[in-house]
Amino acid sequence: MEGNGLVTMSVYQALILMLTFGMFLIALLDYINKRK
């Protein structure tokens, strides 16, 4: 049970990391577009 919980937490953390990176990427692209 503990091992399964750790795996779930790892997947959850990876999901948050990808979401944060995606938001940063969108903000960066928006900033580049506004600069032109």
CHARMM-style PDB file with segment names, atoms N, HN, CA, C and O in Angstrom:
ATOM      1  N   MET     1       0.843  -1.215   0.000  1.00  0.00      PROA
ATOM      2  CA  MET     1       0.000   0.000   0.000  1.00  0.00      PROA
ATOM      3  C   MET     1       0.879   1.266   0.000  1.00  0.00      PROA
ATOM      4  O   MET     1       0.603   2.228  -0.717  1.00  0.00      PROA
ATOM      5  N   GLU     2       1.938   1.240   0.818  1.00  0.00      PROA
ATOM      6  HN  GLU     2       2.162   0.459   1.400  1.00  0.00      PROA
ATOM      7  CA  GLU     2       2.817   2.416   0.905  1.00  0.00      PROA
ATOM      8  C   GLU     2       3.508   2.687  -0.428  1.00  0.00      PROA
ATOM      9  O   GLU     2       3.612   3.836  -0.858  1.00  0.00      PROA
ATOM     10  N   GLY     3       3.989   1.605  -1.091  1.00  0.00      PROA
ATOM     11  HN  GLY     3       3.905   0.671  -0.742  1.00  0.00      PROA
ATOM     12  CA  GLY     3       4.652   1.735  -2.385  1.00  0.00      PROA
ATOM     13  C   GLY     3       3.710   2.321  -3.418  1.00  0.00      PROA
ATOM     14  O   GLY     3       4.100   3.197  -4.189  1.00  0.00      PROA
ATOM     15  N   ASN     4       2.456   1.840  -3.442  1.00  0.00      PROA
ATOM     16  HN  ASN     4       2.139   1.128  -2.815  1.00  0.00      PROA
ATOM     17  CA  ASN     4       1.455   2.333  -4.384  1.00  0.00      PROA
ATOM     18  C   ASN     4       1.179   3.813  -4.140  1.00  0.00      PROA
ATOM     19  O   ASN     4       1.026   4.586  -5.086  1.00  0.00      PROA
ATOM     20  N   GLY     5       1.117   4.201  -2.883  1.00  0.00      PROA
ATOM     21  HN  GLY     5       1.241   3.573  -2.115  1.00  0.00      PROA
ATOM     22  CA  GLY     5       0.871   5.595  -2.528  1.00  0.00      PROA
ATOM     23  C   GLY     5       1.998   6.496  -3.017  1.00  0.00      PROA
ATOM     24  O   GLY     5       1.761   7.611  -3.481  1.00  0.00      PROA
ATOM     25  N   LEU     6       3.235   5.995  -2.908  1.00  0.00      PROA
ATOM     26  HN  LEU     6       3.427   5.089  -2.531  1.00  0.00      PROA
ATOM     27  CA  LEU     6       4.395   6.755  -3.361  1.00  0.00      PROA
ATOM     28  C   LEU     6       4.355   6.954  -4.871  1.00  0.00      PROA
ATOM     29  O   LEU     6       4.677   8.031  -5.372  1.00  0.00      PROA
ATOM     30  N   VAL     7       3.959   5.911  -5.591  1.00  0.00      PROA
ATOM     31  HN  VAL     7       3.697   5.036  -5.184  1.00  0.00      PROA
ATOM     32  CA  VAL     7       3.875   5.979  -7.056  1.00  0.00      PROA
ATOM     33  C   VAL     7       2.822   7.002  -7.458  1.00  0.00      PROA
ATOM     34  O   VAL     7       3.041   7.801  -8.369  1.00  0.00      PROA
ATOM     35  N   THR     8       1.671   6.977  -6.774  1.00  0.00      PROA
ATOM     36  HN  THR     8       1.493   6.328  -6.034  1.00  0.00      PROA
ATOM     37  CA  THR     8       0.584   7.911  -7.068  1.00  0.00      PROA
ATOM     38  C   THR     8       1.056   9.348  -6.821  1.00  0.00      PROA
ATOM     39  O   THR     8       0.742  10.250  -7.597  1.00  0.00      PROA
ATOM     40  N   MET     9       1.806   9.554  -5.742  1.00  0.00      PROA
ATOM     41  HN  MET     9       2.060   8.821  -5.111  1.00  0.00      PROA
ATOM     42  CA  MET     9       2.308  10.878  -5.399  1.00  0.00      PROA
ATOM     43  C   MET     9       3.290  11.352  -6.470  1.00  0.00      PROA
ATOM     44  O   MET     9       3.304  12.525  -6.842  1.00  0.00      PROA
ATOM     45  N   SER    10       4.116  10.410  -6.961  1.00  0.00      PROA
ATOM     46  HN  SER    10       4.104   9.457  -6.659  1.00  0.00      PROA
ATOM     47  CA  SER    10       5.103  10.747  -7.986  1.00  0.00      PROA
ATOM     48  C   SER    10       4.402  11.196  -9.267  1.00  0.00      PROA
ATOM     49  O   SER    10       4.805  12.179  -9.888  1.00  0.00      PROA
ATOM     50  N   VAL    11       3.347  10.470  -9.661  1.00  0.00      PROA
ATOM     51  HN  VAL    11       3.019   9.672  -9.156  1.00  0.00      PROA
ATOM     52  CA  VAL    11       2.572  10.806 -10.863  1.00  0.00      PROA
ATOM     53  C   VAL    11       1.906  12.165 -10.672  1.00  0.00      PROA
ATOM     54  O   VAL    11       1.880  12.986 -11.588  1.00  0.00      PROA
ATOM     55  N   TYR    12       1.365  12.397  -9.470  1.00  0.00      PROA
ATOM     56  HN  TYR    12       1.386  11.729  -8.725  1.00  0.00      PROA
ATOM     57  CA  TYR    12       0.691  13.661  -9.147  1.00  0.00      PROA
ATOM     58  C   TYR    12       1.672  14.828  -9.235  1.00  0.00      PROA
ATOM     59  O   TYR    12       1.347  15.886  -9.775  1.00  0.00      PROA
ATOM     60  N   GLN    13       2.884  14.621  -8.696  1.00  0.00      PROA
ATOM     61  HN  GLN    13       3.148  13.761  -8.258  1.00  0.00      PROA
ATOM     62  CA  GLN    13       3.910  15.662  -8.728  1.00  0.00      PROA
ATOM     63  C   GLN    13       4.355  15.944 -10.154  1.00  0.00      PROA
ATOM     64  O   GLN    13       4.578  17.098 -10.522  1.00  0.00      PROA
ATOM     65  N   ALA    14       4.485  14.884 -10.965  1.00  0.00      PROA
ATOM     66  HN  ALA    14       4.304  13.947 -10.666  1.00  0.00      PROA
ATOM     67  CA  ALA    14       4.893  15.027 -12.366  1.00  0.00      PROA
ATOM     68  C   ALA    14       3.833  15.809 -13.140  1.00  0.00      PROA
ATOM     69  O   ALA    14       4.159  16.622 -14.005  1.00  0.00      PROA
ATOM     70  N   LEU    15       2.557  15.554 -12.820  1.00  0.00      PROA
ATOM     71  HN  LEU    15       2.292  14.893 -12.118  1.00  0.00      PROA
ATOM     72  CA  LEU    15       1.440  16.235 -13.482  1.00  0.00      PROA
ATOM     73  C   LEU    15       1.472  17.733 -13.166  1.00  0.00      PROA
ATOM     74  O   LEU    15       1.288  18.565 -14.054  1.00  0.00      PROA
ATOM     75  N   ILE    16       1.707  18.065 -11.898  1.00  0.00      PROA
ATOM     76  HN  ILE    16       1.856  17.388 -11.177  1.00  0.00      PROA
ATOM     77  CA  ILE    16       1.785  19.466 -11.468  1.00  0.00      PROA
ATOM     78  C   ILE    16       2.975  20.152 -12.145  1.00  0.00      PROA
ATOM     79  O   ILE    16       2.883  21.306 -12.563  1.00  0.00      PROA
ATOM     80  N   LEU    17       4.103  19.419 -12.247  1.00  0.00      PROA
ATOM     81  HN  LEU    17       4.178  18.482 -11.907  1.00  0.00      PROA
ATOM     82  CA  LEU    17       5.306  19.968 -12.860  1.00  0.00      PROA
ATOM     83  C   LEU    17       5.061  20.282 -14.331  1.00  0.00      PROA
ATOM     84  O   LEU    17       5.455  21.343 -14.815  1.00  0.00      PROA
ATOM     85  N   MET    18       4.407  19.357 -15.050  1.00  0.00      PROA
ATOM     86  HN  MET    18       4.087  18.495 -14.657  1.00  0.00      PROA
ATOM     87  CA  MET    18       4.097  19.561 -16.469  1.00  0.00      PROA
ATOM     88  C   MET    18       3.127  20.724 -16.648  1.00  0.00      PROA
ATOM     89  O   MET    18       3.260  21.516 -17.581  1.00  0.00      PROA
ATOM     90  N   LEU    19       2.144  20.819 -15.740  1.00  0.00      PROA
ATOM     91  HN  LEU    19       2.036  20.175 -14.982  1.00  0.00      PROA
ATOM     92  CA  LEU    19       1.144  21.887 -15.818  1.00  0.00      PROA
ATOM     93  C   LEU    19       1.813  23.250 -15.600  1.00  0.00      PROA
ATOM     94  O   LEU    19       1.531  24.210 -16.318  1.00  0.00      PROA
ATOM     95  N   THR    20       2.701  23.324 -14.603  1.00  0.00      PROA
ATOM     96  HN  THR    20       2.930  22.544 -14.020  1.00  0.00      PROA
ATOM     97  CA  THR    20       3.419  24.559 -14.301  1.00  0.00      PROA
ATOM     98  C   THR    20       4.312  24.958 -15.469  1.00  0.00      PROA
ATOM     99  O   THR    20       4.383  26.130 -15.838  1.00  0.00      PROA
ATOM    100  N   PHE    21       5.000  23.958 -16.053  1.00  0.00      PROA
ATOM    101  HN  PHE    21       4.942  23.006 -15.754  1.00  0.00      PROA
ATOM    102  CA  PHE    21       5.880  24.214 -17.192  1.00  0.00      PROA
ATOM    103  C   PHE    21       5.074  24.690 -18.397  1.00  0.00      PROA
ATOM    104  O   PHE    21       5.512  25.565 -19.144  1.00  0.00      PROA
ATOM    105  N   GLY    22       3.898  24.107 -18.576  1.00  0.00      PROA
ATOM    106  HN  GLY    22       3.542  23.397 -17.969  1.00  0.00      PROA
ATOM    107  CA  GLY    22       3.017  24.478 -19.684  1.00  0.00      PROA
ATOM    108  C   GLY    22       2.537  25.915 -19.541  1.00  0.00      PROA
ATOM    109  O   GLY    22       2.503  26.666 -20.516  1.00  0.00      PROA
ATOM    110  N   MET    23       2.167  26.293 -18.318  1.00  0.00      PROA
ATOM    111  HN  MET    23       2.195  25.683 -17.526  1.00  0.00      PROA
ATOM    112  CA  MET    23       1.700  27.659 -18.049  1.00  0.00      PROA
ATOM    113  C   MET    23       2.830  28.663 -18.313  1.00  0.00      PROA
ATOM    114  O   MET    23       2.605  29.734 -18.877  1.00  0.00      PROA
ATOM    115  N   PHE    24       4.053  28.293 -17.893  1.00  0.00      PROA
ATOM    116  HN  PHE    24       4.235  27.424 -17.435  1.00  0.00      PROA
ATOM    117  CA  PHE    24       5.226  29.143 -18.093  1.00  0.00      PROA
ATOM    118  C   PHE    24       5.518  29.306 -19.582  1.00  0.00      PROA
ATOM    119  O   PHE    24       5.857  30.396 -20.044  1.00  0.00      PROA
ATOM    120  N   LEU    25       5.379  28.205 -20.330  1.00  0.00      PROA
ATOM    121  HN  LEU    25       5.103  27.320 -19.955  1.00  0.00      PROA
ATOM    122  CA  LEU    25       5.637  28.218 -21.771  1.00  0.00      PROA
ATOM    123  C   LEU    25       4.637  29.122 -22.492  1.00  0.00      PROA
ATOM    124  O   LEU    25       5.013  29.883 -23.383  1.00  0.00      PROA
ATOM    125  N   ILE    26       3.353  29.036 -22.102  1.00  0.00      PROA
ATOM    126  HN  ILE    26       3.047  28.418 -21.378  1.00  0.00      PROA
ATOM    127  CA  ILE    26       2.295  29.861 -22.703  1.00  0.00      PROA
ATOM    128  C   ILE    26       2.546  31.340 -22.391  1.00  0.00      PROA
ATOM    129  O   ILE    26       2.390  32.196 -23.262  1.00  0.00      PROA
ATOM    130  N   ALA    27       2.933  31.633 -21.153  1.00  0.00      PROA
ATOM    131  HN  ALA    27       3.059  30.938 -20.446  1.00  0.00      PROA
ATOM    132  CA  ALA    27       3.207  33.012 -20.747  1.00  0.00      PROA
ATOM    133  C   ALA    27       4.407  33.564 -21.517  1.00  0.00      PROA
ATOM    134  O   ALA    27       4.422  34.732 -21.907  1.00  0.00      PROA
ATOM    135  N   LEU    28       5.413  32.710 -21.729  1.00  0.00      PROA
ATOM    136  HN  LEU    28       5.401  31.762 -21.412  1.00  0.00      PROA
ATOM    137  CA  LEU    28       6.614  33.119 -22.452  1.00  0.00      PROA
ATOM    138  C   LEU    28       6.283  33.424 -23.910  1.00  0.00      PROA
ATOM    139  O   LEU    28       6.742  34.428 -24.455  1.00  0.00      PROA
ATOM    140  N   LEU    29       5.488  32.559 -24.542  1.00  0.00      PROA
ATOM    141  HN  LEU    29       5.116  31.744 -24.099  1.00  0.00      PROA
ATOM    142  CA  LEU    29       5.081  32.761 -25.940  1.00  0.00      PROA
ATOM    143  C   LEU    29       4.244  34.033 -26.073  1.00  0.00      PROA
ATOM    144  O   LEU    29       4.400  34.784 -27.036  1.00  0.00      PROA
ATOM    145  N   ASP    30       3.361  34.270 -25.109  1.00  0.00      PROA
ATOM    146  HN  ASP    30       3.235  33.660 -24.327  1.00  0.00      PROA
ATOM    147  CA  ASP    30       2.516  35.467 -25.116  1.00  0.00      PROA
ATOM    148  C   ASP    30       3.376  36.729 -24.990  1.00  0.00      PROA
ATOM    149  O   ASP    30       3.112  37.740 -25.641  1.00  0.00      PROA
ATOM    150  N   TYR    31       4.410  36.654 -24.143  1.00  0.00      PROA
ATOM    151  HN  TYR    31       4.625  35.833 -23.614  1.00  0.00      PROA
ATOM    152  CA  TYR    31       5.330  37.778 -23.941  1.00  0.00      PROA
ATOM    153  C   TYR    31       6.109  38.079 -25.222  1.00  0.00      PROA
ATOM    154  O   TYR    31       6.294  39.241 -25.584  1.00  0.00      PROA
ATOM    155  N   ILE    32       6.565  37.021 -25.906  1.00  0.00      PROA
ATOM    156  HN  ILE    32       6.414  36.077 -25.612  1.00  0.00      PROA
ATOM    157  CA  ILE    32       7.314  37.181 -27.159  1.00  0.00      PROA
ATOM    158  C   ILE    32       6.419  37.803 -28.232  1.00  0.00      PROA
ATOM    159  O   ILE    32       6.865  38.668 -28.986  1.00  0.00      PROA
ATOM    160  N   ASN    33       5.168  37.370 -28.303  1.00  0.00      PROA
ATOM    161  HN  ASN    33       4.805  36.668 -27.690  1.00  0.00      PROA
ATOM    162  CA  ASN    33       4.226  37.898 -29.297  1.00  0.00      PROA
ATOM    163  C   ASN    33       3.930  39.377 -29.048  1.00  0.00      PROA
ATOM    164  O   ASN    33       3.796  40.149 -29.998  1.00  0.00      PROA
ATOM    165  N   LYS    34       3.828  39.776 -27.786  1.00  0.00      PROA
ATOM    166  HN  LYS    34       3.937  39.150 -27.014  1.00  0.00      PROA
ATOM    167  CA  LYS    34       3.528  41.170 -27.440  1.00  0.00      PROA
ATOM    168  C   LYS    34       4.724  42.077 -27.719  1.00  0.00      PROA
ATOM    169  O   LYS    34       4.546  43.267 -27.978  1.00  0.00      PROA
ATOM    170  N   ARG    35       5.937  41.534 -27.671  1.00  0.00      PROA
ATOM    171  HN  ARG    35       6.082  40.567 -27.461  1.00  0.00      PROA
ATOM    172  CA  ARG    35       7.149  42.320 -27.902  1.00  0.00      PROA
ATOM    173  C   ARG    35       7.282  42.738 -29.362  1.00  0.00      PROA
ATOM    174  O   ARG    35       7.819  43.807 -29.649  1.00  0.00      PROA
ATOM    175  N   LYS    36       6.806  41.917 -30.280  1.00  0.00      PROA
ATOM    176  HN  LYS    36       6.369  41.048 -30.047  1.00  0.00      PROA
ATOM    177  CA  LYS    36       6.964  42.189 -31.717  1.00  0.00      PROA
ATOM    178  C   LYS    36       6.205  43.444 -32.149  1.00  0.00      PROA
ATOM    179  OT1 LYS    36       6.235  43.811 -33.324  1.00  0.00      PROA
TER     180      LYS     36
END
